[in-house]
Amino acid sequence: MNPERVAGKLGLSRERLEALHKTVIKRSSWPEPRLWRFDKPASGVEAGTVIFENGEIVHGYPKIRRAMMLGPALNTHFSGNVAVEEKMNGYNVRIVSYHGDLLALTRGGFICPFSTEVARKNLHPRIFEDNPDLVLCGEMVGPDNPYVPKRIYQVKSIEFFLFDLSHKNSKRLMGVARTHELAKEYGIRTAPLLGEFQADRAYPQIVEIVRRLGRAGREGVIIKDSENRVGPVKYTTSESNCSDLQFAFRYYNDNALDFFVSRAVREGFQSVEWGEGPEEFKARALRLGESIIGPLSETIRNKMAGEQIVQQVQIRVRSIQTARDFEQHLRRSGTRAIFDIPEPDGDEYLIHIIKPVMSTNDKTEALVKGQFW
């Protein structure tokens, strides 16, 4: 790796790059290839940015800002046309080719063995043969998702859905039109494009889309400038907020306070902006309350019955080695996981995974025995 050249690509001085190596840039030697990753944002470089040994850079995917009041956000942020895509509920990966091998990078910049196998299974290698510098940005979704298992999509196991494109050594995203054009050319599934509207008249159409997605249990929308002049904005459904809370309160002592508060605040802003009447307000309040009390009560009852509080997920792999590697990947990220014996399923293996939730376990057990909060 040429430090001078890498620093130039990142828009940094060599001295600044060397200083960041001592604090922010972390080395990752497993799985191969060896790389360096930005553990957190610094000097205008996104967290999750990866530098390979040959000097190629894959920039981290930028955080998308969230609209709390949709109408004012549309008016102040956008002009011209906006494209509305579905915000899919899974986990974010960037897929690249390195010396001819497909690799899936996590948001934090690690190579994920499981996601890499899924990418190699689902994507045709010709994509990168024709476009070696391409970076595919997308979401892994489906019931065999080890982080966010969802059965609301037409996915049997787990699949990659493209939502953006970029190139190595570039922070620039290529926009809606090019993303869907390339997806069609190479047969890649995409986050659904739900419509294109004039920004100053888009509010009622987008609200109706969000209501429809909510009724289907979907997460929300990403609103993008059709000409790619400004960054995208996200907006979520009430049902998604409550689903997140339902999950979080099941493991109430293992989630940050902001996770709970932010979703409750979203509900308040949406209720006011949508001008809800008494019946709509009551329905929202009931939905929100049930998403809190329901899972929390279940956790308490389970602990009083002597059960361990765990999260159960599953993966489906072609290779047992992929499962072993994924177990190590979880371990290095600080996640405790118990992998069950693989169950043969055709030419694949189904593996159930139990994630102990220690803080919630210990806290609940102490409280039900009479200890104080």
C-alpha positions in Angstrom: 0.0 0.0 0.0 1.3 3.4 -1.0 0.5 5.7 2.0 1.0 8.9 0.0 -1.4 7.8 -2.7 -4.0 6.5 -0.3 -3.9 9.7 1.7 -4.5 11.6 -1.5 -7.5 9.5 -2.5 -9.0 10.2 1.0 -8.3 13.9 0.8 -5.9 13.8 3.7 -2.2 14.6 4.2 0.1 11.6 4.8 0.8 12.9 8.3 -2.9 12.9 9.1 -3.4 9.4 7.7 -0.5 8.2 9.9 -2.0 9.8 12.9 -5.4 8.2 12.3 -3.7 4.8 12.1 -2.9 5.2 15.8 -6.5 6.0 16.8 -9.2 5.4 14.3 -7.9 3.0 11.6 -8.0 -0.6 12.6 -6.3 -3.6 10.9 -8.3 -6.6 10.0 -6.4 -9.8 9.0 -9.3 -12.2 9.0 -10.8 -13.4 6.8 -8.5 -12.7 3.9 -7.8 -10.4 2.3 -6.1 -8.2 4.9 -7.5 -4.7 5.1 -7.6 -1.5 7.2 -11.0 0.0 8.2 -12.1 3.3 9.7 -13.6 2.3 13.1 -15.4 5.6 13.4 -15.8 8.7 11.2 -12.8 11.1 11.1 -11.6 13.9 8.9 -14.5 13.7 6.5 -14.1 9.9 6.0 -17.1 7.7 6.8 -17.0 5.0 9.4 -16.7 1.6 7.7 -14.4 2.9 5.0 -12.0 0.1 3.9 -8.5 0.3 2.5 -7.2 -2.9 0.9 -3.5 -3.8 0.6 -3.4 -2.8 -3.0 -4.5 0.7 -2.1 -8.1 0.4 -3.3 -10.6 2.2 -1.1 -14.3 1.4 -0.5 -15.9 4.3 1.2 -18.4 3.7 4.0 -22.0 4.2 3.2 -23.1 7.6 4.5 -25.7 7.8 7.2 -29.1 8.9 5.9 -30.8 11.7 7.7 -34.3 11.2 9.1 -37.3 13.4 8.6 -39.5 13.9 11.7 -42.0 16.3 10.0 -42.2 15.0 6.4 -43.9 17.9 4.7 -41.4 20.6 5.9 -38.5 18.3 5.3 -39.6 17.8 1.6 -39.9 21.6 1.1 -36.6 22.6 2.7 -34.4 19.8 1.4 -35.6 19.0 -2.1 -36.5 20.8 -5.3 -37.5 19.3 -8.7 -38.4 15.6 -8.7 -38.0 13.0 -5.9 -37.9 9.3 -6.2 -39.4 7.2 -3.4 -38.0 3.7 -2.7 -39.0 1.3 0.0 -36.7 1.2 3.0 -36.1 -2.5 3.6 -35.7 -4.0 7.0 -32.5 -6.0 7.1 -28.8 -5.2 7.4 -26.6 -3.0 5.2 -23.7 -4.5 3.2 -21.4 -3.3 0.4 -20.4 -5.9 -2.2 -17.2 -5.5 -4.1 -14.7 -7.6 -6.1 -11.1 -7.9 -5.0 -8.8 -9.8 -7.3 -11.8 -11.5 -8.8 -13.4 -12.6 -5.5 -16.7 -11.2 -4.4 -16.6 -9.9 -0.8 -19.4 -8.5 1.4 -18.4 -5.7 3.7 -20.4 -4.9 6.8 -21.3 -1.3 7.7 -18.4 -1.3 10.1 -16.0 -2.4 7.4 -15.5 -6.1 8.3 -15.7 -8.9 5.7 -18.7 -11.0 6.7 -18.3 -14.7 5.8 -22.0 -15.4 5.8 -23.0 -12.3 3.7 -20.2 -13.1 1.3 -21.6 -16.6 0.7 -25.0 -15.1 0.1 -23.6 -12.6 -2.4 -21.7 -15.2 -4.3 -24.8 -17.4 -4.5 -27.1 -14.6 -5.6 -25.0 -12.4 -7.9 -23.6 -13.2 -11.3 -19.8 -12.7 -11.5 -20.2 -11.0 -14.8 -21.3 -7.9 -13.0 -17.8 -7.3 -11.7 -16.1 -8.8 -14.8 -17.7 -5.9 -16.7 -17.4 -3.4 -13.9 -14.4 -4.3 -11.7 -14.5 -1.0 -9.6 -18.2 -1.2 -8.9 -19.5 -1.1 -5.3 -23.0 -2.6 -4.8 -24.8 -1.0 -1.8 -27.8 -2.9 -0.5 -29.8 -4.7 2.2 -29.8 -8.4 3.2 -33.3 -9.3 4.1 -35.3 -12.5 4.8 -36.2 -15.0 7.5 -32.7 -16.5 7.6 -31.2 -13.2 8.6 -29.0 -13.5 11.7 -29.7 -9.9 12.8 -33.1 -8.8 11.6 -35.2 -11.9 10.6 -38.3 -10.8 8.7 -40.9 -12.9 6.9 -42.7 -9.9 5.4 -40.8 -10.0 2.1 -41.2 -12.5 -0.8 -37.9 -14.2 0.2 -37.5 -17.8 1.0 -34.2 -17.6 2.9 -32.1 -14.4 2.6 -31.4 -12.2 -0.4 -29.6 -9.1 -1.4 -31.6 -6.1 -2.5 -29.6 -3.3 -4.2 -30.4 0.3 -3.3 -27.3 2.3 -4.5 -24.1 2.2 -6.5 -20.7 3.7 -6.2 -17.2 3.0 -7.3 -14.0 2.2 -5.5 -11.9 5.2 -4.5 -15.0 7.5 -4.8 -17.5 8.7 -2.3 -20.0 9.7 -5.0 -23.2 7.7 -5.2 -24.6 7.1 -8.7 -28.2 7.8 -8.1 -31.6 6.2 -8.7 -31.7 6.0 -12.5 -28.3 4.3 -12.9 -28.9 2.0 -9.9 -32.1 0.6 -11.4 -30.7 0.5 -14.9 -27.8 -1.6 -13.8 -30.0 -3.9 -11.7 -32.2 -4.6 -14.7 -29.2 -5.3 -16.9 -27.7 -7.8 -14.5 -30.8 -9.3 -13.0 -30.3 -7.9 -9.5 -33.2 -7.4 -7.1 -33.7 -3.9 -5.9 -35.4 -2.0 -3.2 -38.8 -1.3 -4.8 -39.1 2.0 -6.6 -42.6 3.2 -5.5 -43.0 6.4 -7.5 -41.5 9.7 -8.7 -43.1 13.0 -7.8 -42.6 16.7 -7.9 -41.1 17.6 -4.5 -43.5 20.5 -3.7 -46.5 18.2 -4.4 -45.1 14.9 -3.1 -46.4 15.0 0.5 -49.8 13.5 0.1 -48.6 10.7 -2.2 -45.7 9.8 0.1 -48.0 9.8 3.2 -50.3 7.4 1.4 -47.3 5.2 0.4 -46.2 5.2 4.1 -49.7 4.2 5.3 -49.9 1.4 2.8 -46.4 0.1 3.8 -47.4 0.3 7.4 -50.4 -1.8 6.9 -48.2 -4.4 5.3 -45.8 -4.3 8.2 -43.0 -2.7 6.2 -40.4 -0.3 7.5 -40.8 2.9 5.5 -39.4 4.9 2.6 -36.2 6.5 1.4 -36.7 9.7 -0.5 -34.1 10.6 -3.1 -33.4 13.5 -5.4 -34.0 12.1 -8.9 -31.0 14.1 -10.2 -28.8 13.0 -7.2 -28.1 16.6 -6.3 -28.7 16.2 -2.5 -28.6 13.3 -0.1 -31.5 11.1 0.6 -34.0 11.3 3.5 -35.7 8.4 5.4 -39.1 8.2 7.0 -40.6 5.2 8.8 -44.0 3.8 9.4 -45.7 3.7 12.8 -45.9 -0.1 12.6 -42.1 -0.2 12.1 -41.4 2.0 15.1 -43.6 -0.2 17.2 -42.0 -3.4 15.9 -38.6 -2.0 16.9 -39.9 -1.2 20.3 -41.5 -4.7 20.6 -38.1 -6.2 19.9 -36.2 -3.8 22.2 -38.5 -4.2 25.2 -38.1 -7.9 25.1 -34.4 -7.3 25.8 -35.0 -4.0 27.7 -31.7 -3.9 29.6 -29.5 -4.6 26.5 -30.6 -1.6 24.4 -29.5 2.0 24.7 -32.1 4.5 26.1 -32.0 6.5 22.8 -33.3 3.5 20.9 -36.5 3.6 22.9 -36.9 7.3 23.1 -36.2 8.1 19.5 -39.0 5.8 18.3 -41.5 7.1 20.7 -40.7 10.6 19.6 -41.2 9.7 16.0 -44.7 8.5 16.9 -45.5 11.9 18.4 -44.4 13.9 15.5 -46.1 11.7 13.0 -49.4 11.8 14.9 -49.4 15.6 15.0 -48.4 16.1 11.4 -51.0 13.7 10.2 -53.7 15.5 12.1 -55.1 12.4 13.7 -58.5 12.5 15.2 -59.5 10.8 18.5 -60.0 7.4 17.0 -56.7 7.4 15.0 -54.9 8.8 18.1 -56.3 6.1 20.3 -55.3 3.3 17.8 -51.8 4.7 17.7 -51.5 4.9 21.5 -52.8 1.4 21.8 -50.3 0.1 19.2 -47.5 1.9 20.9 -48.5 0.8 24.4 -48.9 -2.9 23.4 -45.4 -2.8 21.8 -44.0 -1.8 25.1 -46.0 -3.7 27.7 -46.5 -6.9 25.7 -42.9 -8.1 25.2 -41.8 -6.7 28.6 -44.4 -8.7 30.4 -43.5 -11.8 28.4 -39.8 -11.4 29.4 -40.8 -11.0 33.1 -43.1 -14.0 33.0 -40.5 -16.2 31.3 -37.9 -15.3 33.8 -40.3 -16.0 36.7 -40.9 -19.4 35.1 -37.1 -20.0 35.3 -36.4 -19.6 31.6 -33.4 -18.0 30.0 -34.0 -14.8 28.0 -32.5 -15.5 24.5 -32.8 -14.3 21.0 -33.2 -17.0 18.4 -32.3 -16.7 14.8 -31.2 -19.0 12.0 -29.0 -19.0 8.9 -28.9 -21.3 5.9 -25.5 -22.0 4.4 -24.0 -24.1 1.6 -20.7 -24.8 3.5 -20.3 -25.8 7.1 -17.1 -23.8 7.1 -19.1 -20.6 6.4 -21.0 -21.2 9.6 -17.8 -21.7 11.5 -16.4 -18.5 10.1 -19.6 -16.6 10.8 -19.5 -17.8 14.4 -16.0 -16.4 14.6 -17.2 -13.2 13.0 -19.9 -12.7 15.6 -17.4 -13.4 18.4 -15.0 -10.7 17.2 -17.8 -8.2 17.1 -18.6 -9.0 20.7 -21.7 -11.1 20.2 -22.2 -14.3 22.2 -23.8 -17.0 20.1 -24.5 -20.7 20.5 -24.7 -22.5 17.1 -26.9 -25.6 17.0 -26.0 -28.8 15.1 -26.4 -28.1 11.3 -29.5 -29.7 9.8 -29.1 -30.9 6.2 -31.7 -29.2 3.9 -31.1 -30.2 0.2 -27.7 -28.9 -0.8 -27.6 -26.5 2.2 -27.6 -26.6 6.0 -30.1 -24.9 8.3 -28.4 -23.7 11.5 -30.3 -22.4 14.5 -28.5 -19.8 16.6 -29.2 -18.8 20.2 -27.9 -15.4 21.4 -27.9 -15.2 25.2 -29.1 -11.8 26.4 -27.1 -11.5 29.6 -27.9 -8.0 30.9 -31.6 -8.4 30.6 -31.4 -12.0 32.1 -29.5 -10.8 35.1 -31.5 -7.6 35.7 -34.8 -9.4 35.4 -33.8 -12.2 37.7 -32.6 -9.7 40.3 -35.8 -7.6 40.1 -38.2 -10.6 40.3 -36.3 -11.7 43.5 -37.0 -8.4 45.1 -34.0 -6.3 44.4 -34.4 -2.5 43.7 -34.2 -0.8 40.3 
